Each structure stands twice: as C-alpha cells, then as structure tokens.
Amino acid sequence: MTATASKKYSLVVPTSMGIRLTPVNSQPFHCSDTFKMQVTSAESNVASVASYLGMPVKVLTAFVKDSPVSHFIKDNIRSRRMDFEGPEFIQEDPWGYRHQINMADSGYGSRGPRVQNDRAGEVGRELNASDFDLDRIFAREGATIVHLSGLIAALSPKTSKFCLDIARVAKENGSLISFDLNHRASFWKGREKELSQAFAEIASRSDILIGNEEDFQLCLGIKGPESGGHGLDDKIDGFKEMIGRVQVAYPNARYFGTTLREVLSANSHMWGALVTDGKEWEIIKPREIGVLDRIGGGDGFVGGLLYGILKGWDVKKCARFGWASGALAVTMLTDYAQPADEEQLWSIWKGNARVKR
C-alpha cells in the first residue's frame, strides 16, 4: 500500500465543511463573549496531516453561493495546501442553506469540554455524486486513498448515497478506501436499517477500517468483545478478539485501528492506540500527554496513520506516527494537526520536548 505516481492526489476526502466557535482562554461557552472562529470538519482534519507534510490532497464538499462563511472556508482550505471543488447552493432566504456551526469550549482542569452542533440548514446535507465528475476525479486524476467517515456517510440520505457512489467509483479505479466508522446516535435515529446497509457496503469495499468497540458493534453489527474484566489488558484483548470477527466479515480490509484514551483531567490524558495490518499488531499502551483542546485528537491519529500507509511504512511505524499526530493535534487551537515536518512528530513520539534552535 504505497502512493503511486499515476495518481494525482494522495488523499481525497468528501466532507461537509463548517465553522467552530471556541471561547478564548479555555472559558465555558455559556459565559463567554469572545470567541475564536475556525474552519472545521472531521474529514478535512484527517487530511491536514498529509497536506501539511507535502502530499497532494483534495476536498469534495458543498458551499453556499456568495456567503462570507463560504469565502472564509475556501480561504482556509487553500491555506492548508488543499485543492477543493463542489457545487454552490443559493441560500434563497434567511431560512435557507448555511454551513454547520460547532460550538465547543475546551474545558479546563476538572471541568470537561462541552460541545453542541448546530446543523440546521447544513448545505453539506445536499452532497450528490451528480454534482461531481467522478470519472475525471478518480479515473483521470486519481486518488491513492479516499477517506470516508461515518459522520458524512450518516449526515443525510443524500450524503449516504454520495459516499456509496464515491466508494464504488474510487474502488473501481484503484483507490484504497479508508472508513472511520464514527457512530453518532443522533444521526442514526430512525434510520438504523438504511444506514446499516450503507455502512456495510462501504466497509465491504474498505481497505482501512477505524473505530472503537462501540463503532464496530453499532455500525456493522459485529459482536463485541467476550473477554471479561475492565483493565487495559482486558480491553486490548477484547478489541483484538473483535477485530478477528471483523476480518472474517470484511475480508477485503487489511488495516484496523483504534485509539485508547483515559481522561485524567481536561488538560492531561493517557493516550494509546492499537493498529494491525492483518498480520502484525502494534500496541501502544497509553502514555500521559498534555492537552490544550482534546477535539480533533482522533482525527489527528487517523491522519498520521494514513500518511504512514501512503509512505509505505510498516504497521509499527504507521501506528506510532498516528499516535504522535493525535498527540500534536490536542496541543493546538485548531482541531487539526499542522505538523511542521516529520521530525516534529517523531520528537513527540520519543517524548523529546526540548527546544529546537
């Protein structure tokens, strides 16, 4: 699994872009009057690791025509060294289309973060394969990896079909499919049968499956761990046991991964990961990391893992780079990692926080 010269893009991500409002100075949202506004989406957060490290990345999304928020989003995507394309929808009236708003404070110490999503009128819910030239994107330009997440796949019936159409065309044209299951109960309510079928088809075409125990059970109907106990070793054994069942159900998939997190406080977490390439396991037992804002740590892990796969690294190196990418992301005010270079991430893995002059 290495990047091929014939593909224009190392990574392509379908996504619904929005904005995130975060109170300054780690204050709670409800009593703040000053906020940092940034551009966000889980899938673009994943892609940032590769784009900042010099790989060609493309975002497939939707915009609101003549919206200053759309303008802000486009400028941000460009600043993250990504290409993008997508239809523009007319807002029509004040109750028409807009981009999602993520309201999130970072928490501090014993006060945990609180997040609320306002997705009313979200333009990304309208994503449709007919608005994109998939033959050009995947047959003529090409993508080594297409990364999908359960957030965009479950956002609306239209986006479910959109992700299915992309997975089918991309796979036919030699792309690897990465799928982060990302179960959200509010997205699935009343759509369980429909989404179970869609997720199962995407998973059947996937080369890389990412999720925790709950994700695999709720999204794919995989029986959970049978191992008893609640300790770390039991959790690791249980996850490995469950992945064995996933491998039987989805034999096309090669890579499987999850993160391990224990929250000591809002600013200190124990951070670990499990990754397998179907033959070897890399088990990173949780180590303490400092946290400025926990949101985006999981996406950083996935971004680093995919970067390693694109580089053709072995499973051990991929997992460790993913761990370090996640650890970097939670030290940043953005909810995506912006690595200066590979060396910065390897220094994080080694626990080397000394000044570099």
RAGIVEN-V988809 format. One record per residue. N is the residue number from 0. RES is the residue in one letter. SS is DSSP state (H for helix, E for strand, L for the rest). NEAR is the number of other ideal C-beta (glycine too) atoms within 10 Angstrom. Layout:
n=N res=RES ss=SS near=NEAR
n=N res=RES ss=SS near=NEAR
This chain:
n=0 res=M ss=L near=17
n=1 res=T ss=L near=9
n=2 res=A ss=L near=19
n=3 res=T ss=L near=9
n=4 res=A ss=L near=6
n=5 res=S ss=L near=8
n=6 res=K ss=L near=19
n=7 res=K ss=L near=15
n=8 res=Y ss=E near=24
n=9 res=S ss=E near=24
n=10 res=L ss=E near=30
n=11 res=V ss=E near=28
n=12 res=V ss=E near=31
n=13 res=P ss=E near=29
n=14 res=T ss=L near=28
n=15 res=S ss=L near=25
n=16 res=M ss=L near=27
n=17 res=G ss=E near=23
n=18 res=I ss=E near=19
n=19 res=R ss=E near=22
n=20 res=L ss=E near=17
n=21 res=T ss=E near=25
n=22 res=P ss=E near=19
n=23 res=V ss=H near=12
n=24 res=N ss=H near=8
n=25 res=S ss=H near=18
n=26 res=Q ss=L near=17
n=27 res=P ss=L near=14
n=28 res=F ss=H near=17
n=29 res=H ss=H near=9
n=30 res=C ss=H near=8
n=31 res=S ss=L near=15
n=32 res=D ss=L near=7
n=33 res=T ss=L near=8
n=34 res=F ss=E near=15
n=35 res=K ss=E near=12
n=36 res=M ss=E near=12
n=37 res=Q ss=E near=17
n=38 res=V ss=E near=23
n=39 res=T ss=E near=27
n=40 res=S ss=L near=30
n=41 res=A ss=H near=24
n=42 res=E ss=H near=26
n=43 res=S ss=H near=27
n=44 res=N ss=H near=27
n=45 res=V ss=H near=32
n=46 res=A ss=H near=33
n=47 res=S ss=H near=27
n=48 res=V ss=H near=32
n=49 res=A ss=H near=28
n=50 res=S ss=H near=24
n=51 res=Y ss=H near=20
n=52 res=L ss=L near=23
n=53 res=G ss=L near=11
n=54 res=M ss=L near=20
n=55 res=P ss=L near=19
n=56 res=V ss=E near=27
n=57 res=K ss=E near=22
n=58 res=V ss=E near=24
n=59 res=L ss=E near=23
n=60 res=T ss=L near=26
n=61 res=A ss=L near=25
n=62 res=F ss=E near=22
n=63 res=V ss=E near=22
n=64 res=K ss=L near=13
n=65 res=D ss=L near=10
n=66 res=S ss=L near=18
n=67 res=P ss=H near=8
n=68 res=V ss=H near=18
n=69 res=S ss=H near=23
n=70 res=H ss=H near=12
n=71 res=F ss=H near=16
n=72 res=I ss=H near=24
n=73 res=K ss=H near=17
n=74 res=D ss=H near=11
n=75 res=N ss=H near=17
n=76 res=I ss=H near=23
n=77 res=R ss=H near=11
n=78 res=S ss=H near=9
n=79 res=R ss=L near=20
n=80 res=R ss=L near=16
n=81 res=M ss=L near=21
n=82 res=D ss=E near=16
n=83 res=F ss=E near=19
n=84 res=E ss=E near=14
n=85 res=G ss=L near=21
n=86 res=P ss=L near=15
n=87 res=E ss=E near=14
n=88 res=F ss=E near=19
n=89 res=I ss=L near=11
n=90 res=Q ss=L near=16
n=91 res=E ss=L near=10
n=92 res=D ss=L near=7
n=93 res=P ss=L near=7
n=94 res=W ss=L near=9
n=95 res=G ss=L near=12
n=96 res=Y ss=L near=22
n=97 res=R ss=E near=21
n=98 res=H ss=L near=25
n=99 res=Q ss=E near=21
n=100 res=I ss=E near=18
n=101 res=N ss=E near=19
n=102 res=M ss=E near=17
n=103 res=A ss=E near=20
n=104 res=D ss=E near=25
n=105 res=S ss=L near=28
n=106 res=G ss=L near=21
n=107 res=Y ss=E near=16
n=108 res=G ss=L near=10
n=109 res=S ss=L near=8
n=110 res=R ss=E near=14
n=111 res=G ss=L near=13
n=112 res=P ss=L near=19
n=113 res=R ss=E near=13
n=114 res=V ss=E near=15
n=115 res=Q ss=E near=10
n=116 res=N ss=E near=15
n=117 res=D ss=E near=13
n=118 res=R ss=L near=18
n=119 res=A ss=L near=9
n=120 res=G ss=L near=15
n=121 res=E ss=E near=22
n=122 res=V ss=H near=27
n=123 res=G ss=H near=27
n=124 res=R ss=H near=18
n=125 res=E ss=H near=17
n=126 res=L ss=L near=27
n=127 res=N ss=L near=13
n=128 res=A ss=H near=18
n=129 res=S ss=H near=9
n=130 res=D ss=H near=16
n=131 res=F ss=L near=20
n=132 res=D ss=L near=13
n=133 res=L ss=H near=18
n=134 res=D ss=H near=11
n=135 res=R ss=H near=11
n=136 res=I ss=H near=23
n=137 res=F ss=H near=24
n=138 res=A ss=H near=14
n=139 res=R ss=H near=10
n=140 res=E ss=H near=17
n=141 res=G ss=L near=20
n=142 res=A ss=E near=25
n=143 res=T ss=E near=24
n=144 res=I ss=E near=27
n=145 res=V ss=E near=29
n=146 res=H ss=E near=28
n=147 res=L ss=E near=29
n=148 res=S ss=E near=26
n=149 res=G ss=H near=26
n=150 res=L ss=H near=20
n=151 res=I ss=H near=29
n=152 res=A ss=H near=27
n=153 res=A ss=L near=24
n=154 res=L ss=L near=24
n=155 res=S ss=L near=19
n=156 res=P ss=H near=13
n=157 res=K ss=H near=14
n=158 res=T ss=H near=25
n=159 res=S ss=H near=23
n=160 res=K ss=H near=15
n=161 res=F ss=H near=27
n=162 res=C ss=H near=27
n=163 res=L ss=H near=19
n=164 res=D ss=H near=17
n=165 res=I ss=H near=27
n=166 res=A ss=H near=24
n=167 res=R ss=H near=17
n=168 res=V ss=H near=18
n=169 res=A ss=H near=24
n=170 res=K ss=H near=19
n=171 res=E ss=H near=12
n=172 res=N ss=L near=18
n=173 res=G ss=L near=14
n=174 res=S ss=L near=24
n=175 res=L ss=E near=23
n=176 res=I ss=E near=25
n=177 res=S ss=E near=25
n=178 res=F ss=E near=28
n=179 res=D ss=E near=27
n=180 res=L ss=L near=26
n=181 res=N ss=L near=23
n=182 res=H ss=L near=20
n=183 res=R ss=L near=14
n=184 res=A ss=H near=8
n=185 res=S ss=H near=8
n=186 res=F ss=H near=19
n=187 res=W ss=H near=17
n=188 res=K ss=L near=8
n=189 res=G ss=L near=7
n=190 res=R ss=L near=14
n=191 res=E ss=H near=10
n=192 res=K ss=H near=8
n=193 res=E ss=H near=13
n=194 res=L ss=H near=20
n=195 res=S ss=H near=15
n=196 res=Q ss=H near=12
n=197 res=A ss=H near=22
n=198 res=F ss=H near=27
n=199 res=A ss=H near=14
n=200 res=E ss=H near=15
n=201 res=I ss=H near=25
n=202 res=A ss=H near=24
n=203 res=S ss=H near=17
n=204 res=R ss=L near=21
n=205 res=S ss=L near=26
n=206 res=D ss=L near=19
n=207 res=I ss=E near=23
n=208 res=L ss=E near=27
n=209 res=I ss=E near=28
n=210 res=G ss=L near=26
n=211 res=N ss=L near=18
n=212 res=E ss=H near=16
n=213 res=E ss=H near=12
n=214 res=D ss=H near=20
n=215 res=F ss=H near=28
n=216 res=Q ss=H near=17
n=217 res=L ss=H near=22
n=218 res=C ss=H near=25
n=219 res=L ss=H near=22
n=220 res=G ss=L near=11
n=221 res=I ss=L near=20
n=222 res=K ss=L near=12
n=223 res=G ss=L near=15
n=224 res=P ss=L near=19
n=225 res=E ss=L near=10
n=226 res=S ss=L near=15
n=227 res=G ss=L near=9
n=228 res=G ss=L near=10
n=229 res=H ss=L near=7
n=230 res=G ss=L near=9
n=231 res=L ss=H near=15
n=232 res=D ss=H near=11
n=233 res=D ss=H near=13
n=234 res=K ss=H near=18
n=235 res=I ss=H near=19
n=236 res=D ss=H near=16
n=237 res=G ss=H near=18
n=238 res=F ss=H near=23
n=239 res=K ss=H near=16
n=240 res=E ss=H near=14
n=241 res=M ss=H near=21
n=242 res=I ss=H near=23
n=243 res=G ss=H near=12
n=244 res=R ss=H near=16
n=245 res=V ss=H near=18
n=246 res=Q ss=H near=16
n=247 res=V ss=H near=9
n=248 res=A ss=H near=15
n=249 res=Y ss=L near=20
n=250 res=P ss=L near=10
n=251 res=N ss=L near=13
n=252 res=A ss=L near=21
n=253 res=R ss=L near=18
n=254 res=Y ss=E near=23
n=255 res=F ss=E near=25
n=256 res=G ss=E near=25
n=257 res=T ss=E near=24
n=258 res=T ss=E near=23
n=259 res=L ss=E near=19
n=260 res=R ss=E near=18
n=261 res=E ss=E near=12
n=262 res=V ss=E near=14
n=263 res=L ss=E near=11
n=264 res=S ss=E near=13
n=265 res=A ss=L near=20
n=266 res=N ss=L near=19
n=267 res=S ss=E near=14
n=268 res=H ss=E near=22
n=269 res=M ss=E near=15
n=270 res=W ss=E near=24
n=271 res=G ss=E near=21
n=272 res=A ss=E near=24
n=273 res=L ss=E near=21
n=274 res=V ss=E near=26
n=275 res=T ss=E near=20
n=276 res=D ss=L near=19
n=277 res=G ss=L near=13
n=278 res=K ss=L near=7
n=279 res=E ss=L near=11
n=280 res=W ss=E near=17
n=281 res=E ss=E near=19
n=282 res=I ss=E near=17
n=283 res=I ss=E near=19
n=284 res=K ss=E near=13
n=285 res=P ss=E near=16
n=286 res=R ss=E near=13
n=287 res=E ss=E near=12
n=288 res=I ss=E near=24
n=289 res=G ss=E near=11
n=290 res=V ss=L near=23
n=291 res=L ss=L near=14
n=292 res=D ss=L near=22
n=293 res=R ss=L near=24
n=294 res=I ss=L near=24
n=295 res=G ss=L near=24
n=296 res=G ss=H near=24
n=297 res=G ss=H near=25
n=298 res=D ss=H near=28
n=299 res=G ss=H near=31
n=300 res=F ss=H near=32
n=301 res=V ss=H near=27
n=302 res=G ss=H near=34
n=303 res=G ss=H near=32
n=304 res=L ss=H near=31
n=305 res=L ss=H near=32
n=306 res=Y ss=H near=28
n=307 res=G ss=H near=24
n=308 res=I ss=H near=25
n=309 res=L ss=H near=20
n=310 res=K ss=H near=18
n=311 res=G ss=L near=11
n=312 res=W ss=L near=17
n=313 res=D ss=L near=11
n=314 res=V ss=H near=21
n=315 res=K ss=H near=16
n=316 res=K ss=H near=15
n=317 res=C ss=H near=25
n=318 res=A ss=H near=28
n=319 res=R ss=H near=23
n=320 res=F ss=H near=27
n=321 res=G ss=H near=31
n=322 res=W ss=H near=28
n=323 res=A ss=H near=27
n=324 res=S ss=H near=30
n=325 res=G ss=H near=30
n=326 res=A ss=H near=23
n=327 res=L ss=H near=27
n=328 res=A ss=H near=30
n=329 res=V ss=L near=23
n=330 res=T ss=L near=15
n=331 res=M ss=L near=14
n=332 res=L ss=L near=11
n=333 res=T ss=L near=20
n=334 res=D ss=L near=26
n=335 res=Y ss=L near=27
n=336 res=A ss=L near=29
n=337 res=Q ss=L near=16
n=338 res=P ss=L near=23
n=339 res=A ss=L near=11
n=340 res=D ss=L near=11
n=341 res=E ss=H near=15
n=342 res=E ss=H near=11
n=343 res=Q ss=H near=16
n=344 res=L ss=H near=26
n=345 res=W ss=H near=14
n=346 res=S ss=H near=16
n=347 res=I ss=H near=21
n=348 res=W ss=H near=19
n=349 res=K ss=H near=10
n=350 res=G ss=L near=9
n=351 res=N ss=L near=11
n=352 res=A ss=L near=9
n=353 res=R ss=L near=6
n=354 res=V ss=L near=4
n=355 res=K ss=L near=9
n=356 res=R ss=L near=3
